[in-house]
Each structure stands twice: as structure tokens, then as C-alpha cells.
Amino acid sequence: MGLNLLYLVSWAAAIVVIAALIFAAKKKVGFGTRVLAAMLLGVVVGAVFKDQAADVGIVGNIYVSLIKMIVMPLVIATIISSITSVTDPGMLKKVGTKTIGLFLLTTGIAAVIGLIVALVLDPGAGISYAKDASFKAREIPTFMKVLMDLVPSNPVNEMSTGKVVPVIIFAMFVGVAITIEGSRKPERVKPVKDLIDSFTQIMFRVTKLIIRLTPYGVFGLMTTMAAKYGLSSLLPLGKVIIAVYIACLLHFVLTFGTLVTFVARVNPFRFLKKIYPVIAVAFTTRSSYATLPVNLEVITKRLKVSDRIASFVAPLGATINMNGCGGLYPAIVAIFVAKVFGIELTMMHYILIVGSAVVASVGVAGVPGPASISTTVVLTSAGLPIEGMALVLGIDAILDMARTAINATGTTVSSLVVAASEKEFDREAFYNDADDELDTYESKPLFGGNKAAASKA
């Protein structure tokens, strides 16, 4: 009876918190402040009520489901719109090359940082391997299968099964076809372009409605996280957690800080203040795709990057820009597994780890838990036992929070760097304008609002 009462009290506490968040929204408390408060209150409720508060996580699950609902139509609309807004095909090729090159470069740097941090902290010291009967190694697809999975065969089916890469490629084909046909007979494609632009505006309005639910979703997710993981389950693998979080912090400061300060040439502290909602949502939802709508809003409304750059870089980044999941994390796990199994690593092993991490990061799905396939590829490439990965699966959710925050931030940084290089970044507005709220503002034309201002870069 006591447990049932505690269960009811946990829900009563959750209702009070949600009511307080609604009240804060009505009082115009900042979006970032409400998200931070929701994170902290979720940890408190989960820590106090433990397992009895686990069901409160349904609030967070509903939020994540709503985000997933809009991902596919949002990606299709933004990709096609961004391509059709570029009148010069050469510019499209140049932007695409810069974007993908930057993604791969930062992932490689992340893998090196993860390698160094793991070698210094030695997270596997003192841990012995005990085989987990429930562990099942992820099958590594062959190169030909990976290649075929990237090619869209049935776009509708691929949308329903969440295969984002083929959908992006399909959207690119449609966008390029519209651009080519439009250069020959503009009147033929004008109705389609108008429809897509209108649909994009509608999807952004739907996105804004769902973003308003972020504080409540974050509260539910953090409550479940705090209820599920107690301190006792974290202590044995504490050094792995510390290694991942230190590596993420170093990558954030050294890699992202350098790109923002010296390449994009903006104040890194002002940049951090503006992108805080992206970090908060990525950290709590553990999904690059769930963070995509917020990222798009931050990139255009707060960073003052043109819509056509943001609409191209952000969806692509949610798919292949995996600095955390595909870069630093597999490198740390590889060093950890080698230590646990007593395997000596050479310089060739280190090169294989970094190289395979970069390759494996491409196409890692931006949903919670995909890092395991990248890690499987890295361990196999380095000749390390895949079974060792089972040791860290118990803390994967905690690690995934930091990994996803780095992934999403990397996409934000890349958008800024690419926009600055293409003079699609309004530097004056970045410094002079107050930070726009992300959940209470009026819509404006997708490819008209920032374009003129962006020329001031």
C-alpha cells in the first residue's frame, strides 16, 4: 500500500511541476530557463521517488514521439527548399563539399581527443570481464549492403521505417530536378515550388507548436533517467563516464571553440549563450533528429545564418555529423576494451581506430543508442573483442546524453562556419539583436527573411 501511495505522490509532484512550468511560460520566463528548470526538477523527482516515478517518463516519451512525427516531412521540405533556392548549381556543390568535409574533419579530431583522454585516464584499469549472457553483438553490414541501404528504392517505405539517408537522397534528387527544369521552363515548376514553400512554412509552424512542449518533455525524460540510474550502478564504471564527459568538454572547447572563434570569427561566449537550447534538448532527448527542429530555429533565429544554409546543413548534420557517437565514444570504448582484455595496442591500432571511427560515423542514425554499431565497426577494425562493449551498455543512456549534445552542437557550429564562408551570416544582427524566443514568434518567408541581411557578413 505504501508503494502505491508513493506512486501517486510521485505523479502529484509531476503534475505540480508541469503546472509550475505552464505558469512560468505564461509569465514569459525564458525558454532556456524553463528547460533548465525542467531538467533539475526532473532529476529531483526521479531521485526522490526512484522506481515509483519511472512512469512519469511517459510525458517525455510522448514528446519524443511528436518530434519523430515531424522529422521526415521536415527533412524533405527543408532539403528540397534549400536546393531549389540556390540558382547556381556550382554553389550547391561548393556548400555540400564544405559541409561534409567539415563533418568528417571534426569527427576525426573527436576520435583523436577520445583516444588521448582514454589513454591518460585508463578507464579500464581494475575492471575484469564477466560475460553477459544477454549481450548480443551487433552484426556489421557489408560494404555493398551499406551502399545499397543508402540508395532509395521506395521512399514511402523508407519514411515509415525511419531510414533518413535514403529520404535525404530522394529529396536531393527532387530538388535538383526542380532546379534543372526551372532553369529551362520556370512556369512548369512554379506551382510545385510554391507548394513546397507553403508546405515548408506549415511544417515550421507545426515544429513551433511542438517546441513549446520541450520543457515538459525534458522533465519527463530526466525524471525517468534519475529514477533508473542510481549512484551504486554508476560507481564501477565511473571512469568511463568521466572519460566520455571530459572528451566531450575538450572537443567542445578546443575544436568547436577554435572554429567559432578563429574561423567564423565570433565571440564564443555569445555563441554558447545563443545555442544553449540546442545543447539542453540534445542532452535530454538523446536524439539528433529530435533536436533538429530546435537546431534549425536556433541557427536561423539566434545565430542569424541564412535559411538556405541552415536548411541544407542541419538535416544533413543530423544524419552524418556524429562527433560524439561516431568519433570520440568508439575510440574511448576501444581503449577501455583493450585494457580489460589485456591487449597491447600499437600505433597502427590507433590509426585504425581513428580511421574506422570517421568512416563508421557516416550514416549513423540520429536516434538514441546508435553508437553501438559505430563502436562495433571500430572494435572489429582494431581486432578487439566485441563482447567487451557489453560492459558499458548499462551506462549507455548516461553517455548518450553527452554524445548527442556534442553531435547537435557540431551541426550548429558547422552551419555557422559554412554560412560565414559563403557570406550567408548576418554578423551585425548576431551581435546587436536580442536573443529571439524559440516558441513564441511569428512566421516569415523561409527564403526571404535572412537573405538580404546575410549579405552584411
PyMOL commands that set and color helices and strands:
alter all, ss='L'
color gray80, all
select helices_A, chain A and resi 2-26+31-84+89-121+143-150+155-160+164-184+186-211+214-228+231-263+268-285+288-302+307-320+323-340+347-361+371-381+386-421+427-432+451-454
alter helices_A, ss='H'
color red, helices_A
deselect
rebuild
show_as cartoon
